[in-house]
């Protein structure tokens, strides 16, 4: 096989929604605009991450509901792709700038072990109200996904394929063996144009993984 590890983004890759936008309620237009600008690379992620959460202050109950939405809006082919990769012994990792509880819910639905899920921890008080997030988590910062991969290379067998839709995913390109821009939900031209390959279907990941290795 050409790749031994496949890393997936979550929002707009495994699931067809952007979780933070779904939480936004009456602030949806404002939050969606900030999200799109960050994912297109127009503004830094750290410039918007904390301010969006402070505006929304999501509860434990809301995040449980978001996890169900992730599953309901699963991208076509996600389940088949993950199952086939794992059956063939490929390491499947989810790496997301989303909030950990709903991302975990989606990953568990897909049969991905908890220790193969990396996202942003969030805290609640005893009543389930928002009490902050881990601002030191690299996924809240531009370049954070790249740094996370660099720090975990001993757990990610090479060659590594990264699959994602946003600018923060593209930032991993120097430290993975191939970056695939997933455009089945939204096509972001700055990301797709800079990718090694563009995929409109998650099932195409299987074709890519099982392709013959490129000649040196």
Secondary structure, DSSP 8 states (H G I E B T S, - for coil): ---SEEEE--BTTTBSS-HHHHT-GGGHHHHHHHHHHHHTTSS-GGGTHHHHHHHH---HHHHHHHHHHHHHTB-TTHHHHHHHHHHTT-EEEEEEEEEHHHHHHHHHHTT--GGGEEEE-EEE-TTS-EEEE-TTSGGGSTTHHHHHHHHTGGGS-SSEEEEESSHHHHTTGGGSSEEEEE-SS---HHHHHHSSEEESSTTHHHHHHHS-----
